[in-house]
Amino acid sequence: MESEPWKYEELSDVIEAMCTSKAEEFRLLGYEYVTGKDIWECVSSKYAKEGQPPLYKLVNDIYSLKATTYMNYLMLAAYRGIT
């Protein structure tokens, strides 16, 4: 049984809530200026080459994102001039 590809538009509120929750977690760890949008940009940046991941992978990537991974993403983005 194959699952249908999910549509970002249908789940955007749920995904936004997950990213906001992760940003709140980072703020509790002392990263004061992290937003849900920042989390989404970090997580979704690795899908540029792969394309849209399965929903379970997206959820796992958001909730398992580590602060060090996020900081590495910011540093690389700064070097590339993205942010």
Buried (B, 14 or more C-beta within 10 A) or exposed (E): EEEEEBEEEEBEEEBBEBBBEBBEBBEEEEBEEBBBEBBBBBBBEEEEEEEEBEBEEBBEBBEEBEEEEBBEBBEEBEEEEEE
